[in-house]
């Protein structure tokens, strides 16, 4: 005759030794099971297949069980609940899976087998979701990276570009200038020195305020010529000043 009570006690001792802090006895009112017998809860987290250690994925499952009178020749009472981050639909699917496996393992202590199955199921569900999320984040990060295109800038390429740019800029400026400015004869242009020697700089040309309609000859001054003849104008001015001083002294 099978001693079911002894087999159940031996399994509980083995689970306590293996699972340690993840295994605890709870009150039947907290179990969600319709029983007054002893109830236990095992905390389960997804497992990393490479290290056989729990991962940092923020989900945890509580597997609750209670031995029936003839366990292991009949399945235990089972319940699953989310400790952290598991949807209700997933809990229903997992519970059905574990109940099916309990019938497949009748006649032997099966709770640790069910724990292993639940851990694998969590890993498949949530580790794969985490991997897919990491892949999506990596792809999004790649899209955010600005990849430079075109030829690298060197001294030669920059000088070639600047030559083209300045030619285009000169062309645009020419388009904005009036046609008369482009076709004006060079003879009309006075240098700074000629303008000064002509006497116009000394006020020789009087302006008639009463005749607004009198035509005046437009003189095109070249800024570059003013800059070039600046020293000549200064020397000429100083020479005139010196001659005037000598004449004043002689008269005195």
C-alpha positions in Angstrom: 0.0 0.0 0.0 1.3 3.4 -1.0 2.1 5.9 1.7 0.9 9.1 0.0 1.6 11.3 3.0 5.2 10.3 3.2 5.8 10.8 -0.5 4.3 14.2 -0.3 6.5 15.2 2.7 9.6 14.0 0.9 8.8 16.1 -2.1 8.2 19.2 0.0 11.6 18.8 1.7 13.3 18.4 -1.6 11.6 21.5 -3.0 12.6 23.5 0.0 16.2 22.4 -0.4 16.3 23.1 -4.2 14.3 26.3 -4.4 15.1 27.8 -1.0 13.7 31.4 -0.8 11.6 30.9 -3.9 9.5 28.3 -2.1 7.1 29.2 0.7 4.0 27.8 2.4 0.9 30.1 2.3 -2.5 30.1 3.8 -5.2 28.3 1.9 -7.2 31.5 1.7 -4.4 33.1 -0.3 -4.0 30.2 -2.7 -7.1 30.6 -4.8 -7.6 26.9 -4.5 -10.7 25.2 -3.1 -9.0 23.3 -0.3 -8.2 23.4 3.4 -5.0 21.4 3.0 -1.5 22.8 3.1 -0.7 25.2 0.2 2.6 26.3 -1.2 3.7 29.0 -3.6 6.8 28.9 -5.8 8.1 32.2 -7.3 9.2 31.6 -11.0 11.2 34.0 -13.2 12.3 33.6 -16.9 15.5 31.7 -17.3 18.5 32.6 -19.4 19.3 29.5 -21.4 23.0 30.3 -21.6 23.6 30.7 -17.9 20.7 28.8 -16.3 20.1 31.9 -14.2 17.1 34.2 -13.9 17.1 37.2 -16.2 16.4 40.8 -15.4 13.1 40.8 -17.4 10.5 42.3 -15.1 8.0 39.4 -15.0 7.4 36.9 -12.2 5.0 34.1 -11.8 3.5 32.5 -8.7 2.9 28.8 -9.1 0.5 27.6 -6.3 -0.1 23.9 -5.6 -1.6 21.7 -2.9 -1.4 17.9 -2.7 -4.5 15.9 -3.0 -5.1 12.9 -0.9 -3.8 10.4 -3.4 -1.1 12.5 -5.0 1.0 11.6 -7.0 -1.5 9.0 -8.4 -3.8 11.9 -9.0 -2.8 15.5 -10.1 -2.2 18.2 -7.5 -4.4 21.2 -7.3 -2.8 24.0 -9.3 -3.2 27.8 -9.7 -1.0 30.4 -11.3 -0.9 34.1 -10.5 1.0 37.1 -11.7 3.5 38.5 -9.2 4.7 41.0 -11.7 3.9 41.9 -15.4 2.0 38.8 -16.7 -1.2 39.3 -18.5 -4.4 37.4 -17.5 -4.6 35.7 -20.9 -1.1 34.3 -20.5 -2.0 33.0 -17.1 -4.9 31.1 -18.4 -2.9 29.5 -21.2 -0.1 28.5 -18.8 -2.5 27.0 -16.3 -4.1 24.8 -18.9 -0.6 23.7 -20.1 0.5 22.7 -16.5 -2.7 20.8 -15.8 -2.2 18.8 -19.0 1.3 18.0 -18.0 0.3 16.9 -14.5 -1.9 14.2 -16.0 1.0 13.1 -18.2 3.2 12.6 -15.1 0.9 10.7 -12.8 2.6 8.2 -10.5 5.7 10.3 -9.7 6.5 13.5 -7.9 5.9 16.1 -10.5 5.9 19.6 -8.9 9.6 20.4 -9.8 8.9 19.2 -13.4 5.9 21.6 -13.6 8.2 24.4 -12.2 10.7 23.7 -14.9 8.0 23.7 -17.6 6.6 27.0 -16.3 10.0 28.6 -16.3 10.7 27.6 -19.9 7.3 28.8 -21.0 8.0 32.3 -19.4 11.4 32.4 -21.1 10.0 31.6 -24.5 7.2 34.2 -24.1 9.0 37.1 -22.5 12.7 36.7 -23.4 11.8 36.5 -27.1 9.6 39.6 -26.7 12.6 41.4 -25.1 14.9 40.3 -27.9 12.4 41.6 -30.5 12.2 44.9 -28.6 16.0 45.2 -28.5 16.2 44.6 -32.2 13.5 47.2 -32.9 15.4 49.7 -30.7 18.6 49.0 -32.5 17.0 49.5 -35.9 15.4 52.8 -34.7 18.8 54.0 -33.4 20.4 53.2 -36.8 17.7 55.3 -38.5 18.5 58.2 -36.2 22.2 58.2 -37.1 23.1 60.7 -39.8 25.4 59.1 -42.4 27.4 61.6 -44.3 27.2 61.4 -48.1 29.2 62.9 -51.0 32.9 63.6 -51.5 35.1 64.6 -48.6 36.1 68.3 -48.6 39.7 69.0 -49.5 41.7 72.2 -50.3 41.4 71.4 -54.0 37.7 70.7 -54.0 37.0 73.8 -51.9 39.0 76.1 -54.3 37.2 74.7 -57.3 33.8 75.2 -55.6 34.7 78.8 -54.6 35.7 79.6 -58.1 32.3 78.4 -59.4 30.5 80.1 -56.6 32.1 83.5 -57.2 31.4 83.2 -61.0 27.8 82.5 -60.3 27.6 85.4 -57.8 29.1 87.8 -60.3 26.6 86.7 -62.9 23.7 87.3 -60.5 25.0 90.8 -59.7 25.3 91.6 -63.4 21.7 90.6 -63.9 20.6 93.1 -61.2 22.6 96.1 -62.7 20.9 98.5 -65.2 21.9 98.1 -68.8 23.1 101.7 -69.0 25.7 100.9 -66.3 27.0 98.0 -68.3 27.2 99.9 -71.6 28.5 103.3 -70.3 31.8 104.4 -72.1 34.9 104.4 -70.0 35.7 107.9 -71.1 33.0 109.3 -68.8 34.7 107.9 -65.8 37.0 110.4 -63.9 39.8 109.2 -61.6 40.1 110.8 -58.2 43.1 112.9 -59.3 41.4 114.3 -62.5 38.3 115.1 -60.4 40.4 117.1 -58.0 42.5 118.9 -60.7 39.4 119.8 -62.6 38.5 122.3 -59.9 35.2 120.7 -59.0 36.6 119.7 -55.6 37.1 123.4 -54.8 33.5 124.4 -55.5 34.0 125.6 -59.0 30.7 124.1 -60.1 27.7 126.2 -58.8 24.4 124.6 -58.3 21.3 126.5 -59.5 18.6 125.8 -56.8 15.9 127.5 -58.9 16.0 125.2 -61.9 15.0 121.6 -60.9 14.7 120.5 -64.5 18.2 121.4 -65.6 20.0 118.4 -67.0 23.3 117.6 -65.3 25.9 115.3 -66.6 26.2 112.2 -64.5 29.7 111.4 -63.5 30.6 107.8 -62.7 33.2 107.7 -60.0 35.4 104.7 -59.6 36.0 103.9 -55.9 39.2 102.0 -56.7 40.6 105.1 -58.5 39.9 107.2 -55.4 41.9 104.8 -53.3 44.8 104.6 -55.7 45.2 108.5 -56.1 44.7 109.4 -52.4 48.4 110.0 -51.8 48.8 112.1 -55.0 45.8 114.3 -53.9 47.4 114.9 -50.5 50.7 115.9 -52.0 49.0 118.3 -54.5 47.0 119.9 -51.7 50.1 120.4 -49.5 52.0 122.0 -52.5 49.1 124.5 -53.1 49.1 125.3 -49.5 52.8 126.0 -49.4 52.6 128.2 -52.5 49.8 130.3 -50.9 51.9 130.8 -47.7 54.9 132.0 -49.6 52.8 134.5 -51.6 51.3 135.9 -48.4 54.7 136.5 -46.9 56.0 138.3 -49.9 53.0 140.6 -50.0 53.6 141.5 -46.4 
